[in-house]
Amino acid sequence: MPAHSDLEQWLREELEHYTFDVLGIFRKTSPSARWPIAASSADQLEGLLHEHDHLLPLPKEPAALANILEVSIVDYLLTRLDATEGAEHTRGTERGYPDLEISGPAFGGSYHAVDVKVARRGDTNKSKTQSRITLYTGNTYFKWPDLHWPGTMRTFNDYRSHLDIIIIYTLDSDSKARVQDMEIIVQQPWKIASKQRSSTTREYLGAVESIAALRDGRGEFSTPAEFYRFWRAYPFKISAQVQKQLARLVQKQQQEIEQLRGQTAQLPLED
């Protein structure tokens, strides 16, 4: 069985066999529909669906298309994990962190966070992403890594490792599948991090924009310690809602500490 240090390599090897096969959105009726449809292969069925106008194009809007890609790749990995002895997994929520939690004896018995990012190649400069990839939300679970924030499976520091699966694609407006020249990259977030936010309005940490740098893990930090020191000191805005959540979490943590102290005090002293 692979040790936890091999999860990154396991993901790379498994994703070499991944193919994005969502070719469009099926509709039951169309002006040229003919029934029954008989096909002896997937390729023949695809051709017939196109011919009879049963396939609508996937959305071009980046967030909507990214969601389809994320779901597809997580579904694929869940299938591969089910086939891996000693692997355990939990799928994340749509807006939570991470997208996939991997654990079990096959990966050292610890918890590992795997998040999926999707980026389109630039329209004019295809060596860069169209927009900067978001690595983490900077003013909640990342900034206070020992608190269990809503929308997360466990605290940030409970994970032995954090890994990003980055899907890079070129938008093909003429194709119903929309996705062309897909490339999949697996990296530790700190290795591809920049010193720039990914949004001017939201509290997000951004990745480097160069696709070659993403591929090679050449971000703007030399070590994980440098990365965490920089971004945890960054003056992110803390909204009133986040402040209330933080106060509740700190209070809950304090109560748990006091309860633990009480239990410890009741233990019999050893001679």
Secondary structure, DSSP 8 states (H G I E B T S, - for coil): ---GGGHHHHHHHHHTT-------EE-S--TT--S----SSHHHHHHHHHHTT-EE----SHHHHHHHHHHHHHHHHHHHHHTSTT-EEEE--TTSB-SEEEESGGGTTSEEEEEEEEEEB-SS-TTBBSS--EEEETTTTTTSTTS--TTBSS-GGGEEEEEEEEEEEEE-TTSSS-EEEEEEEEE-GGGGEEEEES-SSS-EEEE-SBHHHHHHT--S-SSHHHHHHHHHSS-----HHHHHHHHHHHHHHHHHHHHHHHHHHTS----
